[in-house]
Amino acid sequence: MSRPRDGGAVTVELAIGMVSVVVLLGLVLALVAAGVTQVRCTDAARAGARAASLGGDDAEVARVVRRAAGDAATATVARDGGWVDVSVTVPVLGHGVLDGLTARATAGLPAEP
């Protein structure tokens, strides 16, 4: 009696397992990059709101936001009565899974007299 040959089965299983690990690692790193971008966006919105509440014009607020969140960040300033709201949008840098994903944050403070 001869035993059935299953030569190479372990190699195939290992190759499939390694590909799965690499894909999972890539997904985890992409999600970490998105989280870091969201934190930077939130910090930039706060910094922009602080600059706007101290009397900074829209160009100055945009400079503060770009300094905090990167050159791709855009800021929108809304002043309503004694309140200032700054909304920031930053594209998440990534390929494949994260294409088109953006981080958004809004911060508001009372305007200083």
N, CA, C and O atoms as CSV, one atom per row, in Angstrom:
chain,resi,resn,atom,element,x,y,z
A,1,MET,N,N,0.821,-1.176,0.000
A,1,MET,CA,C,0.000,0.000,0.000
A,1,MET,C,C,0.868,1.244,0.000
A,1,MET,O,O,1.856,1.342,0.728
A,2,SER,N,N,0.482,2.162,-0.813
A,2,SER,CA,C,1.248,3.411,-0.841
A,2,SER,C,C,0.417,4.512,-0.194
A,2,SER,O,O,-0.809,4.556,-0.298
A,3,ARG,N,N,1.123,5.371,0.458
A,3,ARG,CA,C,0.439,6.500,1.114
A,3,ARG,C,C,0.192,7.606,0.105
A,3,ARG,O,O,1.026,7.833,-0.772
A,4,PRO,N,N,-0.960,8.316,0.210
A,4,PRO,CA,C,-1.201,9.423,-0.718
A,4,PRO,C,C,-0.191,10.539,-0.454
A,4,PRO,O,O,0.164,10.827,0.689
A,5,ARG,N,N,0.251,11.145,-1.524
A,5,ARG,CA,C,1.235,12.221,-1.399
A,5,ARG,C,C,0.504,13.550,-1.282
A,5,ARG,O,O,-0.383,13.855,-2.079
A,6,ASP,N,N,0.872,14.312,-0.315
A,6,ASP,CA,C,0.316,15.656,-0.162
A,6,ASP,C,C,1.458,16.670,-0.107
A,6,ASP,O,O,1.394,17.662,0.619
A,7,GLY,N,N,2.466,16.408,-0.863
A,7,GLY,CA,C,3.635,17.287,-0.901
A,7,GLY,C,C,3.244,18.690,-1.350
A,7,GLY,O,O,2.535,18.856,-2.343
A,8,GLY,N,N,3.701,19.676,-0.630
A,8,GLY,CA,C,3.422,21.064,-0.981
A,8,GLY,C,C,2.222,21.649,-0.289
A,8,GLY,O,O,2.005,22.857,-0.378
A,9,ALA,N,N,1.428,20.849,0.397
A,9,ALA,CA,C,0.231,21.367,1.056
A,9,ALA,C,C,0.587,22.353,2.159
A,9,ALA,O,O,-0.078,23.377,2.323
A,10,VAL,N,N,1.616,22.051,2.902
A,10,VAL,CA,C,2.038,22.950,3.980
A,10,VAL,C,C,2.559,24.254,3.399
A,10,VAL,O,O,2.325,25.326,3.958
A,11,THR,N,N,3.258,24.166,2.286
A,11,THR,CA,C,3.780,25.372,1.640
A,11,THR,C,C,2.645,26.284,1.187
A,11,THR,O,O,2.712,27.500,1.370
A,12,VAL,N,N,1.613,25.708,0.603
A,12,VAL,CA,C,0.469,26.508,0.156
A,12,VAL,C,C,-0.232,27.142,1.350
A,12,VAL,O,O,-0.585,28.320,1.304
A,13,GLU,N,N,-0.434,26.387,2.403
A,13,GLU,CA,C,-1.089,26.933,3.594
A,13,GLU,C,C,-0.268,28.072,4.199
A,13,GLU,O,O,-0.825,29.082,4.627
A,14,LEU,N,N,1.034,27.911,4.234
A,14,LEU,CA,C,1.906,28.964,4.752
A,14,LEU,C,C,1.841,30.206,3.873
A,14,LEU,O,O,1.792,31.323,4.388
A,15,ALA,N,N,1.840,30.033,2.576
A,15,ALA,CA,C,1.768,31.175,1.660
A,15,ALA,C,C,0.455,31.934,1.832
A,15,ALA,O,O,0.450,33.165,1.858
A,16,ILE,N,N,-0.644,31.219,1.949
A,16,ILE,CA,C,-1.941,31.868,2.147
A,16,ILE,C,C,-1.979,32.571,3.495
A,16,ILE,O,O,-2.511,33.676,3.604
A,17,GLY,N,N,-1.424,31.947,4.514
A,17,GLY,CA,C,-1.374,32.571,5.835
A,17,GLY,C,C,-0.536,33.835,5.838
A,17,GLY,O,O,-0.916,34.830,6.455
A,18,MET,N,N,0.588,33.807,5.161
A,18,MET,CA,C,1.455,34.998,5.109
A,18,MET,C,C,0.774,36.149,4.374
A,18,MET,O,O,0.874,37.300,4.798
A,19,VAL,N,N,0.090,35.850,3.287
A,19,VAL,CA,C,-0.639,36.896,2.558
A,19,VAL,C,C,-1.718,37.492,3.454
A,19,VAL,O,O,-1.908,38.708,3.466
A,20,SER,N,N,-2.413,36.665,4.188
A,20,SER,CA,C,-3.451,37.155,5.097
A,20,SER,C,C,-2.866,38.059,6.173
A,20,SER,O,O,-3.453,39.087,6.511
A,21,VAL,N,N,-1.721,37.684,6.705
A,21,VAL,CA,C,-1.072,38.506,7.729
A,21,VAL,C,C,-0.651,39.853,7.154
A,21,VAL,O,O,-0.827,40.883,7.804
A,22,VAL,N,N,-0.103,39.857,5.953
A,22,VAL,CA,C,0.334,41.110,5.325
A,22,VAL,C,C,-0.862,42.015,5.044
A,22,VAL,O,O,-0.794,43.220,5.287
A,23,VAL,N,N,-1.951,41.453,4.538
A,23,VAL,CA,C,-3.151,42.252,4.269
A,23,VAL,C,C,-3.716,42.820,5.568
A,23,VAL,O,O,-4.097,43.990,5.614
A,24,LEU,N,N,-3.773,42.021,6.604
A,24,LEU,CA,C,-4.278,42.483,7.892
A,24,LEU,C,C,-3.387,43.580,8.468
A,24,LEU,O,O,-3.890,44.570,9.000
A,25,LEU,N,N,-2.082,43.416,8.368
A,25,LEU,CA,C,-1.152,44.440,8.844
A,25,LEU,C,C,-1.335,45.743,8.071
A,25,LEU,O,O,-1.321,46.822,8.664
A,26,GLY,N,N,-1.504,45.652,6.766
A,26,GLY,CA,C,-1.750,46.849,5.960
A,26,GLY,C,C,-3.029,47.558,6.371
A,26,GLY,O,O,-3.064,48.787,6.439
A,27,LEU,N,N,-4.075,46.800,6.643
A,27,LEU,CA,C,-5.341,47.382,7.074
A,27,LEU,C,C,-5.201,48.066,8.434
A,27,LEU,O,O,-5.728,49.159,8.638
A,28,VAL,N,N,-4.498,47.428,9.355
A,28,VAL,CA,C,-4.287,48.016,10.672
A,28,VAL,C,C,-3.489,49.313,10.562
A,28,VAL,O,O,-3.827,50.302,11.212
A,29,LEU,N,N,-2.442,49.319,9.752
A,29,LEU,CA,C,-1.641,50.535,9.573
A,29,LEU,C,C,-2.454,51.651,8.922
A,29,LEU,O,O,-2.289,52.820,9.269
A,30,ALA,N,N,-3.325,51.301,7.986
A,30,ALA,CA,C,-4.177,52.306,7.352
A,30,ALA,C,C,-5.141,52.908,8.370
A,30,ALA,O,O,-5.371,54.118,8.358
A,31,LEU,N,N,-5.700,52.094,9.237
A,31,LEU,CA,C,-6.614,52.607,10.257
A,31,LEU,C,C,-5.877,53.476,11.278
A,31,LEU,O,O,-6.426,54.469,11.753
A,32,VAL,N,N,-4.657,53.115,11.612
A,32,VAL,CA,C,-3.855,53.948,12.510
A,32,VAL,C,C,-3.570,55.293,11.848
A,32,VAL,O,O,-3.645,56.331,12.507
A,33,ALA,N,N,-3.244,55.292,10.557
A,33,ALA,CA,C,-3.004,56.544,9.833
A,33,ALA,C,C,-4.258,57.412,9.824
A,33,ALA,O,O,-4.167,58.631,9.975
A,34,ALA,N,N,-5.418,56.803,9.649
A,34,ALA,CA,C,-6.675,57.566,9.677
A,34,ALA,C,C,-6.923,58.150,11.065
A,34,ALA,O,O,-7.379,59.287,11.184
A,35,GLY,N,N,-6.630,57.392,12.103
A,35,GLY,CA,C,-6.799,57.899,13.471
A,35,GLY,C,C,-5.873,59.057,13.773
A,35,GLY,O,O,-6.285,60.040,14.388
A,36,VAL,N,N,-4.623,58.950,13.344
A,36,VAL,CA,C,-3.662,60.040,13.557
A,36,VAL,C,C,-4.107,61.292,12.802
A,36,VAL,O,O,-3.999,62.401,13.324
A,37,THR,N,N,-4.601,61.120,11.592
A,37,THR,CA,C,-5.086,62.258,10.814
A,37,THR,C,C,-6.278,62.915,11.499
A,37,THR,O,O,-6.387,64.141,11.499
A,38,GLN,N,N,-7.172,62.122,12.081
A,38,GLN,CA,C,-8.325,62.685,12.788
A,38,GLN,C,C,-7.879,63.481,14.010
A,38,GLN,O,O,-8.427,64.549,14.284
A,39,VAL,N,N,-6.902,62.981,14.741
A,39,VAL,CA,C,-6.394,63.705,15.910
A,39,VAL,C,C,-5.754,65.021,15.484
A,39,VAL,O,O,-5.975,66.054,16.116
A,40,ARG,N,N,-4.960,64.987,14.410
A,40,ARG,CA,C,-4.341,66.217,13.902
A,40,ARG,C,C,-5.405,67.214,13.445
A,40,ARG,O,O,-5.263,68.418,13.655
A,41,CYS,N,N,-6.459,66.714,12.827
A,41,CYS,CA,C,-7.552,67.575,12.365
A,41,CYS,C,C,-8.255,68.235,13.550
A,41,CYS,O,O,-8.557,69.428,13.506
A,42,THR,N,N,-8.512,67.477,14.591
A,42,THR,CA,C,-9.157,68.021,15.792
A,42,THR,C,C,-8.276,69.072,16.460
A,42,THR,O,O,-8.766,70.126,16.867
A,43,ASP,N,N,-6.983,68.792,16.574
A,43,ASP,CA,C,-6.057,69.771,17.150
A,43,ASP,C,C,-5.993,71.041,16.309
A,43,ASP,O,O,-5.924,72.146,16.847
A,44,ALA,N,N,-6.017,70.880,14.988
A,44,ALA,CA,C,-5.978,72.046,14.108
A,44,ALA,C,C,-7.247,72.884,14.250
A,44,ALA,O,O,-7.183,74.113,14.224
A,45,ALA,N,N,-8.390,72.232,14.399
A,45,ALA,CA,C,-9.640,72.978,14.584
A,45,ALA,C,C,-9.607,73.771,15.880
A,45,ALA,O,O,-10.055,74.917,15.918
A,46,ARG,N,N,-9.087,73.178,16.930
A,46,ARG,CA,C,-8.974,73.894,18.207
A,46,ARG,C,C,-8.026,75.080,18.099
A,46,ARG,O,O,-8.328,76.172,18.581
A,47,ALA,N,N,-6.874,74.861,17.461
A,47,ALA,CA,C,-5.909,75.948,17.300
A,47,ALA,C,C,-6.478,77.067,16.431
A,47,ALA,O,O,-6.272,78.247,16.712
A,48,GLY,N,N,-7.194,76.688,15.378
A,48,GLY,CA,C,-7.823,77.685,14.518
A,48,GLY,C,C,-8.904,78.466,15.247
A,48,GLY,O,O,-9.019,79.679,15.073
A,49,ALA,N,N,-9.691,77.783,16.055
A,49,ALA,CA,C,-10.729,78.467,16.831
A,49,ALA,C,C,-10.106,79.427,17.835
A,49,ALA,O,O,-10.630,80.517,18.069
A,50,ARG,N,N,-8.998,79.025,18.423
A,50,ARG,CA,C,-8.298,79.897,19.372
A,50,ARG,C,C,-7.791,81.155,18.658
A,50,ARG,O,O,-7.934,82.263,19.174
A,51,ALA,N,N,-7.197,80.981,17.468
A,51,ALA,CA,C,-6.702,82.130,16.698
A,51,ALA,C,C,-7.849,83.037,16.273
A,51,ALA,O,O,-7.727,84.261,16.325
A,52,ALA,N,N,-8.961,82.443,15.853
A,52,ALA,CA,C,-10.111,83.244,15.416
A,52,ALA,C,C,-10.749,83.971,16.587
A,52,ALA,O,O,-11.191,85.110,16.434
A,53,SER,N,N,-10.807,83.339,17.755
A,53,SER,CA,C,-11.434,83.985,18.906
A,53,SER,C,C,-10.604,85.157,19.418
A,53,SER,O,O,-11.132,86.070,20.053
A,54,LEU,N,N,-9.304,85.126,19.141
A,54,LEU,CA,C,-8.432,86.233,19.551
A,54,LEU,C,C,-8.386,87.351,18.520
A,54,LEU,O,O,-7.602,88.291,18.653
A,55,GLY,N,N,-9.219,87.253,17.501
A,55,GLY,CA,C,-9.348,88.336,16.531
A,55,GLY,C,C,-8.607,88.120,15.235
A,55,GLY,O,O,-8.519,89.044,14.428
A,56,GLY,N,N,-8.072,86.940,15.003
A,56,GLY,CA,C,-7.363,86.667,13.754
A,56,GLY,C,C,-8.320,86.618,12.576
A,56,GLY,O,O,-9.454,86.157,12.705
A,57,ASP,N,N,-7.857,87.096,11.425
A,57,ASP,CA,C,-8.698,87.039,10.227
A,57,ASP,C,C,-8.656,85.621,9.636
A,57,ASP,O,O,-7.920,84.761,10.118
A,58,ASP,N,N,-9.451,85.395,8.596
A,58,ASP,CA,C,-9.575,84.054,8.028
A,58,ASP,C,C,-8.244,83.536,7.472
A,58,ASP,O,O,-7.954,82.345,7.585
A,59,ALA,N,N,-7.441,84.405,6.883
A,59,ALA,CA,C,-6.144,83.983,6.338
A,59,ALA,C,C,-5.210,83.515,7.452
A,59,ALA,O,O,-4.491,82.530,7.285
A,60,GLU,N,N,-5.218,84.205,8.571
A,60,GLU,CA,C,-4.382,83.800,9.697
A,60,GLU,C,C,-4.858,82.473,10.278
A,60,GLU,O,O,-4.047,81.616,10.631
A,61,VAL,N,N,-6.167,82.308,10.375
A,61,VAL,CA,C,-6.724,81.046,10.876
A,61,VAL,C,C,-6.327,79.906,9.944
A,61,VAL,O,O,-5.966,78.825,10.410
A,62,ALA,N,N,-6.388,80.132,8.638
A,62,ALA,CA,C,-6.000,79.096,7.671
A,62,ALA,C,C,-4.523,78.741,7.821
A,62,ALA,O,O,-4.162,77.570,7.705
A,63,ARG,N,N,-3.669,79.721,8.076
A,63,ARG,CA,C,-2.245,79.442,8.293
A,63,ARG,C,C,-2.038,78.591,9.541
A,63,ARG,O,O,-1.251,77.644,9.531
A,64,VAL,N,N,-2.745,78.932,10.611
A,64,VAL,CA,C,-2.631,78.163,11.854
A,64,VAL,C,C,-3.085,76.721,11.623
A,64,VAL,O,O,-2.442,75.781,12.089
A,65,VAL,N,N,-4.183,76.555,10.909
A,65,VAL,CA,C,-4.721,75.216,10.639
A,65,VAL,C,C,-3.746,74.410,9.788
A,65,VAL,O,O,-3.494,73.242,10.082
A,66,ARG,N,N,-3.192,75.019,8.734
A,66,ARG,CA,C,-2.244,74.298,7.880
A,66,ARG,C,C,-0.971,73.940,8.641
A,66,ARG,O,O,-0.379,72.889,8.395
A,67,ARG,N,N,-0.547,74.795,9.555
A,67,ARG,CA,C,0.639,74.493,10.358
A,67,ARG,C,C,0.382,73.274,11.254
A,67,ARG,O,O,1.276,72.457,11.472
A,68,ALA,N,N,-0.838,73.163,11.765
A,68,ALA,CA,C,-1.158,72.063,12.682
A,68,ALA,C,C,-1.520,70.761,11.969
A,68,ALA,O,O,-1.210,69.675,12.458
A,69,ALA,N,N,-2.182,70.871,10.806
A,69,ALA,CA,C,-2.707,69.661,10.165
A,69,ALA,C,C,-2.087,69.356,8.810
A,69,ALA,O,O,-2.428,68.341,8.203
A,70,GLY,N,N,-1.198,70.191,8.319
A,70,GLY,CA,C,-0.575,69.938,7.028
A,70,GLY,C,C,-1.143,70.838,5.938
A,70,GLY,O,O,-2.194,71.460,6.095
A,71,ASP,N,N,-0.413,70.884,4.834
A,71,ASP,CA,C,-0.773,71.795,3.740
A,71,ASP,C,C,-2.068,71.433,3.039
A,71,ASP,O,O,-2.665,72.290,2.389
A,72,ALA,N,N,-2.519,70.206,3.146
A,72,ALA,CA,C,-3.749,69.783,2.472
A,72,ALA,C,C,-5.004,70.159,3.256
A,72,ALA,O,O,-6.115,69.971,2.761
A,73,ALA,N,N,-4.846,70.683,4.463
A,73,ALA,CA,C,-6.000,71.014,5.311
A,73,ALA,C,C,-6.699,72.266,4.795
A,73,ALA,O,O,-6.061,73.199,4.309
A,74,THR,N,N,-8.024,72.264,4.913
A,74,THR,CA,C,-8.815,73.452,4.591
A,74,THR,C,C,-9.627,73.834,5.824
A,74,THR,O,O,-10.084,72.983,6.587
A,75,ALA,N,N,-9.788,75.141,5.990
A,75,ALA,CA,C,-10.508,75.640,7.165
A,75,ALA,C,C,-11.640,76.553,6.723
A,75,ALA,O,O,-11.511,77.312,5.763
A,76,THR,N,N,-12.747,76.464,7.441
A,76,THR,CA,C,-13.890,77.348,7.245
A,76,THR,C,C,-14.189,78.014,8.579
A,76,THR,O,O,-14.337,77.344,9.601
A,77,VAL,N,N,-14.277,79.350,8.559
A,77,VAL,CA,C,-14.528,80.104,9.784
A,77,VAL,C,C,-15.932,80.678,9.715
A,77,VAL,O,O,-16.315,81.293,8.720
A,78,ALA,N,N,-16.697,80.473,10.784
A,78,ALA,CA,C,-18.045,81.031,10.886
A,78,ALA,C,C,-18.123,81.848,12.167
A,78,ALA,O,O,-17.823,81.361,13.257
A,79,ARG,N,N,-18.532,83.096,12.009
A,79,ARG,CA,C,-18.694,83.983,13.173
A,79,ARG,C,C,-20.174,84.300,13.321
A,79,ARG,O,O,-20.823,84.770,12.386
A,80,ASP,N,N,-20.692,84.035,14.510
A,80,ASP,CA,C,-22.106,84.282,14.769
A,80,ASP,C,C,-22.228,84.956,16.121
A,80,ASP,O,O,-22.072,84.312,17.159
A,81,GLY,N,N,-22.505,86.245,16.110
A,81,GLY,CA,C,-22.612,86.991,17.353
A,81,GLY,C,C,-21.280,86.990,18.073
A,81,GLY,O,O,-20.286,87.482,17.538
A,82,GLY,N,N,-21.246,86.458,19.249
A,82,GLY,CA,C,-20.023,86.415,20.026
A,82,GLY,C,C,-19.351,85.056,20.005
A,82,GLY,O,O,-18.575,84.730,20.903
A,83,TRP,N,N,-19.641,84.264,18.992
A,83,TRP,CA,C,-19.115,82.905,18.942
A,83,TRP,C,C,-18.386,82.684,17.628
A,83,TRP,O,O,-18.808,83.193,16.590
A,84,VAL,N,N,-17.285,81.922,17.664
A,84,VAL,CA,C,-16.503,81.605,16.469
A,84,VAL,C,C,-16.405,80.092,16.339
A,84,VAL,O,O,-16.003,79.410,17.281
A,85,ASP,N,N,-16.770,79.567,15.174
A,85,ASP,CA,C,-16.637,78.135,14.878
A,85,ASP,C,C,-15.651,77.960,13.728
A,85,ASP,O,O,-15.725,78.672,12.726
A,86,VAL,N,N,-14.742,77.026,13.874
A,86,VAL,CA,C,-13.781,76.701,12.823
A,86,VAL,C,C,-13.952,75.230,12.470
A,86,VAL,O,O,-13.852,74.358,13.333
A,87,SER,N,N,-14.210,74.964,11.194
A,87,SER,CA,C,-14.330,73.589,10.691
A,87,SER,C,C,-13.113,73.286,9.833
A,87,SER,O,O,-12.721,74.090,8.987
A,88,VAL,N,N,-12.524,72.131,10.055
A,88,VAL,CA,C,-11.311,71.728,9.340
A,88,VAL,C,C,-11.566,70.400,8.646
A,88,VAL,O,O,-12.179,69.493,9.210
A,89,THR,N,N,-11.085,70.301,7.412
A,89,THR,CA,C,-11.168,69.072,6.634
A,89,THR,C,C,-9.768,68.719,6.153
A,89,THR,O,O,-9.056,69.563,5.608
A,90,VAL,N,N,-9.381,67.467,6.360
A,90,VAL,CA,C,-8.060,66.987,5.945
A,90,VAL,C,C,-8.237,65.650,5.247
A,90,VAL,O,O,-8.847,64.741,5.811
A,91,PRO,N,N,-7.714,65.505,4.020
A,91,PRO,CA,C,-7.778,64.182,3.378
A,91,PRO,C,C,-6.837,63.208,4.077
A,91,PRO,O,O,-5.721,63.561,4.459
A,92,VAL,N,N,-7.310,61.982,4.233
A,92,VAL,CA,C,-6.483,60.936,4.832
A,92,VAL,C,C,-5.579,60.393,3.733
A,92,VAL,O,O,-6.053,59.947,2.688
A,93,LEU,N,N,-4.280,60.436,3.978
A,93,LEU,CA,C,-3.330,59.955,2.984
A,93,LEU,C,C,-3.230,58.446,3.070
A,93,LEU,O,O,-2.888,57.883,4.111
A,94,GLY,N,N,-3.531,57.815,1.977
A,94,GLY,CA,C,-3.475,56.364,1.940
A,94,GLY,C,C,-3.803,55.890,0.550
A,94,GLY,O,O,-4.265,56.659,-0.293
A,95,HIS,N,N,-3.568,54.654,0.322
A,95,HIS,CA,C,-3.828,54.081,-0.991
A,95,HIS,C,C,-4.792,52.914,-0.829
A,95,HIS,O,O,-4.756,52.188,0.165
A,96,GLY,N,N,-5.641,52.753,-1.811
A,96,GLY,CA,C,-6.546,51.610,-1.794
A,96,GLY,C,C,-7.730,51.825,-0.877
A,96,GLY,O,O,-8.704,52.474,-1.256
A,97,VAL,N,N,-7.652,51.287,0.319
A,97,VAL,CA,C,-8.775,51.285,1.247
A,97,VAL,C,C,-9.177,52.701,1.656
A,97,VAL,O,O,-10.366,52.978,1.818
A,98,LEU,N,N,-8.213,53.595,1.823
A,98,LEU,CA,C,-8.504,54.922,2.364
A,98,LEU,C,C,-8.689,56.003,1.312
A,98,LEU,O,O,-8.847,57.170,1.669
A,99,ASP,N,N,-8.675,55.662,0.036
A,99,ASP,CA,C,-8.859,56.677,-0.999
A,99,ASP,C,C,-10.189,57.391,-0.831
A,99,ASP,O,O,-11.234,56.753,-0.708
A,100,GLY,N,N,-10.146,58.706,-0.827
A,100,GLY,CA,C,-11.351,59.504,-0.716
A,100,GLY,C,C,-11.834,59.733,0.705
A,100,GLY,O,O,-12.818,60.444,0.907
A,101,LEU,N,N,-11.177,59.156,1.684
A,101,LEU,CA,C,-11.566,59.330,3.080
A,101,LEU,C,C,-11.019,60.656,3.597
A,101,LEU,O,O,-9.852,60.978,3.373
A,102,THR,N,N,-11.858,61.423,4.286
A,102,THR,CA,C,-11.416,62.698,4.852
A,102,THR,C,C,-11.733,62.738,6.339
A,102,THR,O,O,-12.709,62.153,6.809
A,103,ALA,N,N,-10.881,63.444,7.056
A,103,ALA,CA,C,-11.117,63.677,8.476
A,103,ALA,C,C,-11.724,65.065,8.623
A,103,ALA,O,O,-11.300,66.003,7.948
A,104,ARG,N,N,-12.711,65.201,9.497
A,104,ARG,CA,C,-13.375,66.484,9.712
A,104,ARG,C,C,-13.487,66.736,11.214
A,104,ARG,O,O,-13.714,65.819,12.003
A,105,ALA,N,N,-13.321,68.002,11.584
A,105,ALA,CA,C,-13.480,68.387,12.985
A,105,ALA,C,C,-13.940,69.839,13.033
A,105,ALA,O,O,-13.615,70.638,12.154
A,106,THR,N,N,-14.696,70.165,14.066
A,106,THR,CA,C,-15.167,71.527,14.287
A,106,THR,C,C,-14.921,71.892,15.746
A,106,THR,O,O,-15.136,71.090,16.655
A,107,ALA,N,N,-14.465,73.126,15.942
A,107,ALA,CA,C,-14.251,73.624,17.287
A,107,ALA,C,C,-14.818,75.027,17.353
A,107,ALA,O,O,-14.766,75.780,16.381
A,108,GLY,N,N,-15.359,75.368,18.509
A,108,GLY,CA,C,-15.937,76.701,18.682
A,108,GLY,C,C,-15.505,77.306,20.013
A,108,GLY,O,O,-15.310,76.603,21.005
A,109,LEU,N,N,-15.363,78.621,20.005
A,109,LEU,CA,C,-14.990,79.370,21.211
A,109,LEU,C,C,-15.715,80.710,21.179
A,109,LEU,O,O,-16.083,81.197,20.110
A,110,PRO,N,N,-15.916,81.297,22.339
A,110,PRO,CA,C,-16.465,82.650,22.337
A,110,PRO,C,C,-15.402,83.638,21.848
A,110,PRO,O,O,-14.221,83.492,22.160
A,111,ALA,N,N,-15.826,84.629,21.092
A,111,ALA,CA,C,-14.910,85.639,20.581
A,111,ALA,C,C,-14.477,86.568,21.713
A,111,ALA,O,O,-15.293,87.004,22.525
A,112,GLU,N,N,-13.189,86.858,21.750
A,112,GLU,CA,C,-12.677,87.783,22.758
A,112,GLU,C,C,-13.071,89.209,22.378
A,112,GLU,O,O,-13.097,89.552,21.196
A,113,PRO,N,N,-13.374,90.031,23.364
A,113,PRO,CA,C,-13.749,91.413,23.037
A,113,PRO,C,C,-12.564,92.245,22.586
A,113,PRO,O,O,-12.721,93.426,22.277
